[in-house]
Amino acid sequence: MKIGHYIRELRREKGYTQAQLAKEIGVSQKAIDYWERDVNEPKLSYIIALVKAFDLTYDEFFSEIE
């Protein structure tokens, strides 16, 4: 699965809005929107923050991404 689709899926499972997730990891809501639509991909520092926000291991996170 593409990273954007996976981020959207995880965000919805955790019950976050885009704005809530953005605040949690320190980015704009627009950044979350762009990631979810695969306009661009998060930098490594934001991937680390996403893994923590979603309470996953790195292996769990990356195992679902193409």
mmCIF file of the N, C-alpha and C atoms, coordinates in Angstrom:
data_MODEL
# 
_entry.id   MODEL 
# 
loop_
_atom_site.group_PDB 
_atom_site.id 
_atom_site.type_symbol 
_atom_site.label_atom_id 
_atom_site.label_alt_id 
_atom_site.label_comp_id 
_atom_site.label_asym_id 
_atom_site.label_entity_id 
_atom_site.label_seq_id 
_atom_site.pdbx_PDB_ins_code 
_atom_site.Cartn_x 
_atom_site.Cartn_y 
_atom_site.Cartn_z 
_atom_site.occupancy 
_atom_site.B_iso_or_equiv 
_atom_site.pdbx_formal_charge 
_atom_site.auth_seq_id 
_atom_site.auth_comp_id 
_atom_site.auth_asym_id 
_atom_site.auth_atom_id 
_atom_site.pdbx_PDB_model_num 
ATOM 1   N N  . MET A 1 1  ? 0.838  -1.162 0.000  1.00 0.00 ? 1  MET A N  1 
ATOM 2   C CA . MET A 1 1  ? 0.000  0.000  0.000  1.00 0.00 ? 1  MET A CA 1 
ATOM 3   C C  . MET A 1 1  ? 0.892  1.238  0.000  1.00 0.00 ? 1  MET A C  1 
ATOM 4   N N  . LYS A 1 2  ? 0.411  2.278  -0.635 1.00 0.00 ? 2  LYS A N  1 
ATOM 5   C CA . LYS A 1 2  ? 1.184  3.522  -0.672 1.00 0.00 ? 2  LYS A CA 1 
ATOM 6   C C  . LYS A 1 2  ? 1.175  4.173  0.711  1.00 0.00 ? 2  LYS A C  1 
ATOM 7   N N  . ILE A 1 3  ? 2.230  4.913  0.980  1.00 0.00 ? 3  ILE A N  1 
ATOM 8   C CA . ILE A 1 3  ? 2.385  5.509  2.305  1.00 0.00 ? 3  ILE A CA 1 
ATOM 9   C C  . ILE A 1 3  ? 1.229  6.447  2.658  1.00 0.00 ? 3  ILE A C  1 
ATOM 10  N N  . GLY A 1 4  ? 0.748  7.210  1.693  1.00 0.00 ? 4  GLY A N  1 
ATOM 11  C CA . GLY A 1 4  ? -0.343 8.143  1.971  1.00 0.00 ? 4  GLY A CA 1 
ATOM 12  C C  . GLY A 1 4  ? -1.612 7.437  2.395  1.00 0.00 ? 4  GLY A C  1 
ATOM 13  N N  . HIS A 1 5  ? -1.946 6.367  1.688  1.00 0.00 ? 5  HIS A N  1 
ATOM 14  C CA . HIS A 1 5  ? -3.138 5.592  2.029  1.00 0.00 ? 5  HIS A CA 1 
ATOM 15  C C  . HIS A 1 5  ? -2.990 4.987  3.426  1.00 0.00 ? 5  HIS A C  1 
ATOM 16  N N  . TYR A 1 6  ? -1.802 4.514  3.741  1.00 0.00 ? 6  TYR A N  1 
ATOM 17  C CA . TYR A 1 6  ? -1.551 3.901  5.039  1.00 0.00 ? 6  TYR A CA 1 
ATOM 18  C C  . TYR A 1 6  ? -1.642 4.928  6.171  1.00 0.00 ? 6  TYR A C  1 
ATOM 19  N N  . ILE A 1 7  ? -1.095 6.117  5.949  1.00 0.00 ? 7  ILE A N  1 
ATOM 20  C CA . ILE A 1 7  ? -1.203 7.173  6.962  1.00 0.00 ? 7  ILE A CA 1 
ATOM 21  C C  . ILE A 1 7  ? -2.671 7.511  7.204  1.00 0.00 ? 7  ILE A C  1 
ATOM 22  N N  . ARG A 1 8  ? -3.452 7.651  6.134  1.00 0.00 ? 8  ARG A N  1 
ATOM 23  C CA . ARG A 1 8  ? -4.880 7.953  6.276  1.00 0.00 ? 8  ARG A CA 1 
ATOM 24  C C  . ARG A 1 8  ? -5.595 6.846  7.055  1.00 0.00 ? 8  ARG A C  1 
ATOM 25  N N  . GLU A 1 9  ? -5.292 5.603  6.722  1.00 0.00 ? 9  GLU A N  1 
ATOM 26  C CA . GLU A 1 9  ? -5.911 4.464  7.397  1.00 0.00 ? 9  GLU A CA 1 
ATOM 27  C C  . GLU A 1 9  ? -5.575 4.458  8.896  1.00 0.00 ? 9  GLU A C  1 
ATOM 28  N N  . LEU A 1 10 ? -4.301 4.647  9.218  1.00 0.00 ? 10 LEU A N  1 
ATOM 29  C CA . LEU A 1 10 ? -3.886 4.667  10.622 1.00 0.00 ? 10 LEU A CA 1 
ATOM 30  C C  . LEU A 1 10 ? -4.505 5.842  11.378 1.00 0.00 ? 10 LEU A C  1 
ATOM 31  N N  . ARG A 1 11 ? -4.552 6.991  10.727 1.00 0.00 ? 11 ARG A N  1 
ATOM 32  C CA . ARG A 1 11 ? -5.136 8.188  11.356 1.00 0.00 ? 11 ARG A CA 1 
ATOM 33  C C  . ARG A 1 11 ? -6.593 7.938  11.699 1.00 0.00 ? 11 ARG A C  1 
ATOM 34  N N  . ARG A 1 12 ? -7.327 7.370  10.777 1.00 0.00 ? 12 ARG A N  1 
ATOM 35  C CA . ARG A 1 12 ? -8.754 7.097  11.015 1.00 0.00 ? 12 ARG A CA 1 
ATOM 36  C C  . ARG A 1 12 ? -8.944 6.045  12.104 1.00 0.00 ? 12 ARG A C  1 
ATOM 37  N N  . GLU A 1 13 ? -8.096 5.017  12.116 1.00 0.00 ? 13 GLU A N  1 
ATOM 38  C CA . GLU A 1 13 ? -8.179 3.989  13.156 1.00 0.00 ? 13 GLU A CA 1 
ATOM 39  C C  . GLU A 1 13 ? -7.966 4.578  14.544 1.00 0.00 ? 13 GLU A C  1 
ATOM 40  N N  . LYS A 1 14 ? -7.069 5.552  14.650 1.00 0.00 ? 14 LYS A N  1 
ATOM 41  C CA . LYS A 1 14 ? -6.785 6.197  15.935 1.00 0.00 ? 14 LYS A CA 1 
ATOM 42  C C  . LYS A 1 14 ? -7.803 7.283  16.286 1.00 0.00 ? 14 LYS A C  1 
ATOM 43  N N  . GLY A 1 15 ? -8.674 7.628  15.335 1.00 0.00 ? 15 GLY A N  1 
ATOM 44  C CA . GLY A 1 15 ? -9.699 8.630  15.594 1.00 0.00 ? 15 GLY A CA 1 
ATOM 45  C C  . GLY A 1 15 ? -9.226 10.063 15.498 1.00 0.00 ? 15 GLY A C  1 
ATOM 46  N N  . TYR A 1 16 ? -8.083 10.275 14.859 1.00 0.00 ? 16 TYR A N  1 
ATOM 47  C CA . TYR A 1 16 ? -7.553 11.626 14.680 1.00 0.00 ? 16 TYR A CA 1 
ATOM 48  C C  . TYR A 1 16 ? -8.172 12.294 13.454 1.00 0.00 ? 16 TYR A C  1 
ATOM 49  N N  . THR A 1 17 ? -8.397 13.597 13.550 1.00 0.00 ? 17 THR A N  1 
ATOM 50  C CA . THR A 1 17 ? -8.641 14.387 12.339 1.00 0.00 ? 17 THR A CA 1 
ATOM 51  C C  . THR A 1 17 ? -7.262 14.722 11.772 1.00 0.00 ? 17 THR A C  1 
ATOM 52  N N  . GLN A 1 18 ? -7.235 15.239 10.565 1.00 0.00 ? 18 GLN A N  1 
ATOM 53  C CA . GLN A 1 18 ? -5.952 15.676 10.005 1.00 0.00 ? 18 GLN A CA 1 
ATOM 54  C C  . GLN A 1 18 ? -5.344 16.755 10.888 1.00 0.00 ? 18 GLN A C  1 
ATOM 55  N N  . ALA A 1 19 ? -6.154 17.674 11.367 1.00 0.00 ? 19 ALA A N  1 
ATOM 56  C CA . ALA A 1 19 ? -5.660 18.768 12.208 1.00 0.00 ? 19 ALA A CA 1 
ATOM 57  C C  . ALA A 1 19 ? -5.089 18.246 13.529 1.00 0.00 ? 19 ALA A C  1 
ATOM 58  N N  . GLN A 1 20 ? -5.749 17.274 14.132 1.00 0.00 ? 20 GLN A N  1 
ATOM 59  C CA . GLN A 1 20 ? -5.268 16.707 15.392 1.00 0.00 ? 20 GLN A CA 1 
ATOM 60  C C  . GLN A 1 20 ? -3.933 15.997 15.208 1.00 0.00 ? 20 GLN A C  1 
ATOM 61  N N  . LEU A 1 21 ? -3.835 15.205 14.140 1.00 0.00 ? 21 LEU A N  1 
ATOM 62  C CA . LEU A 1 21 ? -2.579 14.504 13.873 1.00 0.00 ? 21 LEU A CA 1 
ATOM 63  C C  . LEU A 1 21 ? -1.471 15.507 13.582 1.00 0.00 ? 21 LEU A C  1 
ATOM 64  N N  . ALA A 1 22 ? -1.780 16.528 12.815 1.00 0.00 ? 22 ALA A N  1 
ATOM 65  C CA . ALA A 1 22 ? -0.789 17.557 12.491 1.00 0.00 ? 22 ALA A CA 1 
ATOM 66  C C  . ALA A 1 22 ? -0.245 18.203 13.767 1.00 0.00 ? 22 ALA A C  1 
ATOM 67  N N  . LYS A 1 23 ? -1.131 18.537 14.672 1.00 0.00 ? 23 LYS A N  1 
ATOM 68  C CA . LYS A 1 23 ? -0.706 19.157 15.936 1.00 0.00 ? 23 LYS A CA 1 
ATOM 69  C C  . LYS A 1 23 ? 0.143  18.180 16.750 1.00 0.00 ? 23 LYS A C  1 
ATOM 70  N N  . GLU A 1 24 ? -0.247 16.926 16.763 1.00 0.00 ? 24 GLU A N  1 
ATOM 71  C CA . GLU A 1 24 ? 0.469  15.891 17.525 1.00 0.00 ? 24 GLU A CA 1 
ATOM 72  C C  . GLU A 1 24 ? 1.927  15.746 17.083 1.00 0.00 ? 24 GLU A C  1 
ATOM 73  N N  . ILE A 1 25 ? 2.157  15.845 15.759 1.00 0.00 ? 25 ILE A N  1 
ATOM 74  C CA . ILE A 1 25 ? 3.518  15.607 15.257 1.00 0.00 ? 25 ILE A CA 1 
ATOM 75  C C  . ILE A 1 25 ? 4.241  16.880 14.841 1.00 0.00 ? 25 ILE A C  1 
ATOM 76  N N  . GLY A 1 26 ? 3.565  18.024 14.914 1.00 0.00 ? 26 GLY A N  1 
ATOM 77  C CA . GLY A 1 26 ? 4.237  19.295 14.655 1.00 0.00 ? 26 GLY A CA 1 
ATOM 78  C C  . GLY A 1 26 ? 4.352  19.711 13.205 1.00 0.00 ? 26 GLY A C  1 
ATOM 79  N N  . VAL A 1 27 ? 3.306  19.422 12.429 1.00 0.00 ? 27 VAL A N  1 
ATOM 80  C CA . VAL A 1 27 ? 3.267  19.877 11.035 1.00 0.00 ? 27 VAL A CA 1 
ATOM 81  C C  . VAL A 1 27 ? 1.936  20.576 10.790 1.00 0.00 ? 27 VAL A C  1 
ATOM 82  N N  . SER A 1 28 ? 1.772  21.112 9.599  1.00 0.00 ? 28 SER A N  1 
ATOM 83  C CA . SER A 1 28 ? 0.497  21.735 9.250  1.00 0.00 ? 28 SER A CA 1 
ATOM 84  C C  . SER A 1 28 ? -0.503 20.671 8.803  1.00 0.00 ? 28 SER A C  1 
ATOM 85  N N  . GLN A 1 29 ? -1.771 21.025 8.882  1.00 0.00 ? 29 GLN A N  1 
ATOM 86  C CA . GLN A 1 29 ? -2.824 20.120 8.397  1.00 0.00 ? 29 GLN A CA 1 
ATOM 87  C C  . GLN A 1 29 ? -2.646 19.870 6.904  1.00 0.00 ? 29 GLN A C  1 
ATOM 88  N N  . LYS A 1 30 ? -2.177 20.870 6.196  1.00 0.00 ? 30 LYS A N  1 
ATOM 89  C CA . LYS A 1 30 ? -1.957 20.749 4.759  1.00 0.00 ? 30 LYS A CA 1 
ATOM 90  C C  . LYS A 1 30 ? -0.899 19.679 4.461  1.00 0.00 ? 30 LYS A C  1 
ATOM 91  N N  . ALA A 1 31 ? 0.130  19.584 5.309  1.00 0.00 ? 31 ALA A N  1 
ATOM 92  C CA . ALA A 1 31 ? 1.150  18.546 5.125  1.00 0.00 ? 31 ALA A CA 1 
ATOM 93  C C  . ALA A 1 31 ? 0.527  17.157 5.227  1.00 0.00 ? 31 ALA A C  1 
ATOM 94  N N  . ILE A 1 32 ? -0.334 16.963 6.215  1.00 0.00 ? 32 ILE A N  1 
ATOM 95  C CA . ILE A 1 32 ? -1.017 15.674 6.362  1.00 0.00 ? 32 ILE A CA 1 
ATOM 96  C C  . ILE A 1 32 ? -1.851 15.389 5.124  1.00 0.00 ? 32 ILE A C  1 
ATOM 97  N N  . ASP A 1 33 ? -2.576 16.380 4.649  1.00 0.00 ? 33 ASP A N  1 
ATOM 98  C CA . ASP A 1 33 ? -3.391 16.241 3.444  1.00 0.00 ? 33 ASP A CA 1 
ATOM 99  C C  . ASP A 1 33 ? -2.534 15.839 2.248  1.00 0.00 ? 33 ASP A C  1 
ATOM 100 N N  . TYR A 1 34 ? -1.405 16.486 2.053  1.00 0.00 ? 34 TYR A N  1 
ATOM 101 C CA . TYR A 1 34 ? -0.513 16.164 0.938  1.00 0.00 ? 34 TYR A CA 1 
ATOM 102 C C  . TYR A 1 34 ? 0.035  14.743 1.053  1.00 0.00 ? 34 TYR A C  1 
ATOM 103 N N  . TRP A 1 35 ? 0.399  14.341 2.270  1.00 0.00 ? 35 TRP A N  1 
ATOM 104 C CA . TRP A 1 35 ? 0.912  12.985 2.454  1.00 0.00 ? 35 TRP A CA 1 
ATOM 105 C C  . TRP A 1 35 ? -0.166 11.962 2.114  1.00 0.00 ? 35 TRP A C  1 
ATOM 106 N N  . GLU A 1 36 ? -1.370 12.203 2.614  1.00 0.00 ? 36 GLU A N  1 
ATOM 107 C CA . GLU A 1 36 ? -2.453 11.245 2.403  1.00 0.00 ? 36 GLU A CA 1 
ATOM 108 C C  . GLU A 1 36 ? -2.857 11.142 0.938  1.00 0.00 ? 36 GLU A C  1 
ATOM 109 N N  . ARG A 1 37 ? -2.676 12.205 0.193  1.00 0.00 ? 37 ARG A N  1 
ATOM 110 C CA . ARG A 1 37 ? -2.999 12.171 -1.240 1.00 0.00 ? 37 ARG A CA 1 
ATOM 111 C C  . ARG A 1 37 ? -1.784 11.816 -2.099 1.00 0.00 ? 37 ARG A C  1 
ATOM 112 N N  . ASP A 1 38 ? -0.684 11.459 -1.441 1.00 0.00 ? 38 ASP A N  1 
ATOM 113 C CA . ASP A 1 38 ? 0.563  11.090 -2.121 1.00 0.00 ? 38 ASP A CA 1 
ATOM 114 C C  . ASP A 1 38 ? 1.090  12.197 -3.028 1.00 0.00 ? 38 ASP A C  1 
ATOM 115 N N  . VAL A 1 39 ? 0.822  13.450 -2.653 1.00 0.00 ? 39 VAL A N  1 
ATOM 116 C CA . VAL A 1 39 ? 1.409  14.585 -3.363 1.00 0.00 ? 39 VAL A CA 1 
ATOM 117 C C  . VAL A 1 39 ? 2.904  14.635 -3.042 1.00 0.00 ? 39 VAL A C  1 
ATOM 118 N N  . ASN A 1 40 ? 3.218  14.378 -1.769 1.00 0.00 ? 40 ASN A N  1 
ATOM 119 C CA . ASN A 1 40 ? 4.610  14.231 -1.354 1.00 0.00 ? 40 ASN A CA 1 
ATOM 120 C C  . ASN A 1 40 ? 4.653  13.268 -0.175 1.00 0.00 ? 40 ASN A C  1 
ATOM 121 N N  . GLU A 1 41 ? 5.858  12.951 0.280  1.00 0.00 ? 41 GLU A N  1 
ATOM 122 C CA . GLU A 1 41 ? 6.034  12.000 1.372  1.00 0.00 ? 41 GLU A CA 1 
ATOM 123 C C  . GLU A 1 41 ? 6.684  12.687 2.566  1.00 0.00 ? 41 GLU A C  1 
ATOM 124 N N  . PRO A 1 42 ? 6.376  12.202 3.760  1.00 0.00 ? 42 PRO A N  1 
ATOM 125 C CA . PRO A 1 42 ? 6.974  12.808 4.951  1.00 0.00 ? 42 PRO A CA 1 
ATOM 126 C C  . PRO A 1 42 ? 8.475  12.547 5.034  1.00 0.00 ? 42 PRO A C  1 
ATOM 127 N N  . LYS A 1 43 ? 9.194  13.524 5.591  1.00 0.00 ? 43 LYS A N  1 
ATOM 128 C CA . LYS A 1 43 ? 10.619 13.346 5.864  1.00 0.00 ? 43 LYS A CA 1 
ATOM 129 C C  . LYS A 1 43 ? 10.769 12.321 6.979  1.00 0.00 ? 43 LYS A C  1 
ATOM 130 N N  . LEU A 1 44 ? 11.967 11.794 7.108  1.00 0.00 ? 44 LEU A N  1 
ATOM 131 C CA . LEU A 1 44 ? 12.239 10.774 8.114  1.00 0.00 ? 44 LEU A CA 1 
ATOM 132 C C  . LEU A 1 44 ? 11.861 11.235 9.519  1.00 0.00 ? 44 LEU A C  1 
ATOM 133 N N  . SER A 1 45 ? 12.151 12.485 9.848  1.00 0.00 ? 45 SER A N  1 
ATOM 134 C CA . SER A 1 45 ? 11.822 12.974 11.198 1.00 0.00 ? 45 SER A CA 1 
ATOM 135 C C  . SER A 1 45 ? 10.315 12.913 11.451 1.00 0.00 ? 45 SER A C  1 
ATOM 136 N N  . TYR A 1 46 ? 9.513  13.133 10.427 1.00 0.00 ? 46 TYR A N  1 
ATOM 137 C CA . TYR A 1 46 ? 8.058  13.058 10.587 1.00 0.00 ? 46 TYR A CA 1 
ATOM 138 C C  . TYR A 1 46 ? 7.579  11.613 10.585 1.00 0.00 ? 46 TYR A C  1 
ATOM 139 N N  . ILE A 1 47 ? 8.270  10.752 9.877  1.00 0.00 ? 47 ILE A N  1 
ATOM 140 C CA . ILE A 1 47 ? 7.928  9.331  9.937  1.00 0.00 ? 47 ILE A CA 1 
ATOM 141 C C  . ILE A 1 47 ? 8.149  8.813  11.355 1.00 0.00 ? 47 ILE A C  1 
ATOM 142 N N  . ILE A 1 48 ? 9.232  9.234  11.978 1.00 0.00 ? 48 ILE A N  1 
ATOM 143 C CA . ILE A 1 48 ? 9.499  8.848  13.369 1.00 0.00 ? 48 ILE A CA 1 
ATOM 144 C C  . ILE A 1 48 ? 8.347  9.323  14.263 1.00 0.00 ? 48 ILE A C  1 
ATOM 145 N N  . ALA A 1 49 ? 7.911  10.558 14.066 1.00 0.00 ? 49 ALA A N  1 
ATOM 146 C CA . ALA A 1 49 ? 6.809  11.105 14.860 1.00 0.00 ? 49 ALA A CA 1 
ATOM 147 C C  . ALA A 1 49 ? 5.502  10.362 14.586 1.00 0.00 ? 49 ALA A C  1 
ATOM 148 N N  . LEU A 1 50 ? 5.267  9.990  13.326 1.00 0.00 ? 50 LEU A N  1 
ATOM 149 C CA . LEU A 1 50 ? 4.059  9.235  12.985 1.00 0.00 ? 50 LEU A CA 1 
ATOM 150 C C  . LEU A 1 50 ? 4.051  7.869  13.657 1.00 0.00 ? 50 LEU A C  1 
ATOM 151 N N  . VAL A 1 51 ? 5.184  7.187  13.627 1.00 0.00 ? 51 VAL A N  1 
ATOM 152 C CA . VAL A 1 51 ? 5.294  5.868  14.261 1.00 0.00 ? 51 VAL A CA 1 
ATOM 153 C C  . VAL A 1 51 ? 4.950  5.983  15.743 1.00 0.00 ? 51 VAL A C  1 
ATOM 154 N N  . LYS A 1 52 ? 5.457  7.019  16.398 1.00 0.00 ? 52 LYS A N  1 
ATOM 155 C CA . LYS A 1 52 ? 5.158  7.221  17.824 1.00 0.00 ? 52 LYS A CA 1 
ATOM 156 C C  . LYS A 1 52 ? 3.688  7.561  18.040 1.00 0.00 ? 52 LYS A C  1 
ATOM 157 N N  . ALA A 1 53 ? 3.144  8.449  17.207 1.00 0.00 ? 53 ALA A N  1 
ATOM 158 C CA . ALA A 1 53 ? 1.743  8.861  17.347 1.00 0.00 ? 53 ALA A CA 1 
ATOM 159 C C  . ALA A 1 53 ? 0.793  7.679  17.157 1.00 0.00 ? 53 ALA A C  1 
ATOM 160 N N  . PHE A 1 54 ? 1.145  6.776  16.257 1.00 0.00 ? 54 PHE A N  1 
ATOM 161 C CA . PHE A 1 54 ? 0.298  5.624  15.984 1.00 0.00 ? 54 PHE A CA 1 
ATOM 162 C C  . PHE A 1 54 ? 0.623  4.425  16.870 1.00 0.00 ? 54 PHE A C  1 
ATOM 163 N N  . ASP A 1 55 ? 1.605  4.591  17.755 1.00 0.00 ? 55 ASP A N  1 
ATOM 164 C CA . ASP A 1 55 ? 1.998  3.545  18.703 1.00 0.00 ? 55 ASP A CA 1 
ATOM 165 C C  . ASP A 1 55 ? 2.362  2.241  17.983 1.00 0.00 ? 55 ASP A C  1 
ATOM 166 N N  . LEU A 1 56 ? 3.244  2.374  16.988 1.00 0.00 ? 56 LEU A N  1 
ATOM 167 C CA . LEU A 1 56 ? 3.703  1.229  16.204 1.00 0.00 ? 56 LEU A CA 1 
ATOM 168 C C  . LEU A 1 56 ? 5.212  1.074  16.348 1.00 0.00 ? 56 LEU A C  1 
ATOM 169 N N  . THR A 1 57 ? 5.704  -0.086 15.943 1.00 0.00 ? 57 THR A N  1 
ATOM 170 C CA . THR A 1 57 ? 7.140  -0.246 15.776 1.00 0.00 ? 57 THR A CA 1 
ATOM 171 C C  . THR A 1 57 ? 7.458  0.166  14.344 1.00 0.00 ? 57 THR A C  1 
ATOM 172 N N  . TYR A 1 58 ? 8.735  0.389  14.075 1.00 0.00 ? 58 TYR A N  1 
ATOM 173 C CA . TYR A 1 58 ? 9.134  0.739  12.708 1.00 0.00 ? 58 TYR A CA 1 
ATOM 174 C C  . TYR A 1 58 ? 8.848  -0.419 11.765 1.00 0.00 ? 58 TYR A C  1 
ATOM 175 N N  . ASP A 1 59 ? 9.070  -1.636 12.227 1.00 0.00 ? 59 ASP A N  1 
ATOM 176 C CA . ASP A 1 59 ? 8.785  -2.812 11.399 1.00 0.00 ? 59 ASP A CA 1 
ATOM 177 C C  . ASP A 1 59 ? 7.311  -2.883 11.035 1.00 0.00 ? 59 ASP A C  1 
ATOM 178 N N  . GLU A 1 60 ? 6.439  -2.616 11.995 1.00 0.00 ? 60 GLU A N  1 
ATOM 179 C CA . GLU A 1 60 ? 5.001  -2.633 11.735 1.00 0.00 ? 60 GLU A CA 1 
ATOM 180 C C  . GLU A 1 60 ? 4.625  -1.569 10.711 1.00 0.00 ? 60 GLU A C  1 
ATOM 181 N N  . PHE A 1 61 ? 5.188  -0.386 10.886 1.00 0.00 ? 61 PHE A N  1 
ATOM 182 C CA . PHE A 1 61 ? 4.861  0.718  9.978  1.00 0.00 ? 61 PHE A CA 1 
ATOM 183 C C  . PHE A 1 61 ? 5.325  0.410  8.562  1.00 0.00 ? 61 PHE A C  1 
ATOM 184 N N  . PHE A 1 62 ? 6.574  0.019  8.404  1.00 0.00 ? 62 PHE A N  1 
ATOM 185 C CA . PHE A 1 62 ? 7.142  -0.176 7.068  1.00 0.00 ? 62 PHE A CA 1 
ATOM 186 C C  . PHE A 1 62 ? 6.716  -1.474 6.399  1.00 0.00 ? 62 PHE A C  1 
ATOM 187 N N  . SER A 1 63 ? 6.203  -2.424 7.163  1.00 0.00 ? 63 SER A N  1 
ATOM 188 C CA . SER A 1 63 ? 5.791  -3.698 6.554  1.00 0.00 ? 63 SER A CA 1 
ATOM 189 C C  . SER A 1 63 ? 4.577  -3.526 5.644  1.00 0.00 ? 63 SER A C  1 
ATOM 190 N N  . GLU A 1 64 ? 3.806  -2.463 5.846  1.00 0.00 ? 64 GLU A N  1 
ATOM 191 C CA . GLU A 1 64 ? 2.596  -2.248 5.055  1.00 0.00 ? 64 GLU A CA 1 
ATOM 192 C C  . GLU A 1 64 ? 2.813  -1.344 3.836  1.00 0.00 ? 64 GLU A C  1 
ATOM 193 N N  . ILE A 1 65 ? 3.996  -0.766 3.718  1.00 0.00 ? 65 ILE A N  1 
ATOM 194 C CA . ILE A 1 65 ? 4.250  0.218  2.656  1.00 0.00 ? 65 ILE A CA 1 
ATOM 195 C C  . ILE A 1 65 ? 4.986  -0.444 1.497  1.00 0.00 ? 65 ILE A C  1 
ATOM 196 N N  . GLU A 1 66 ? 4.527  -0.105 0.300  1.00 0.00 ? 66 GLU A N  1 
ATOM 197 C CA . GLU A 1 66 ? 5.157  -0.636 -0.919 1.00 0.00 ? 66 GLU A CA 1 
ATOM 198 C C  . GLU A 1 66 ? 6.566  -0.122 -1.070 1.00 0.00 ? 66 GLU A C  1 
# 
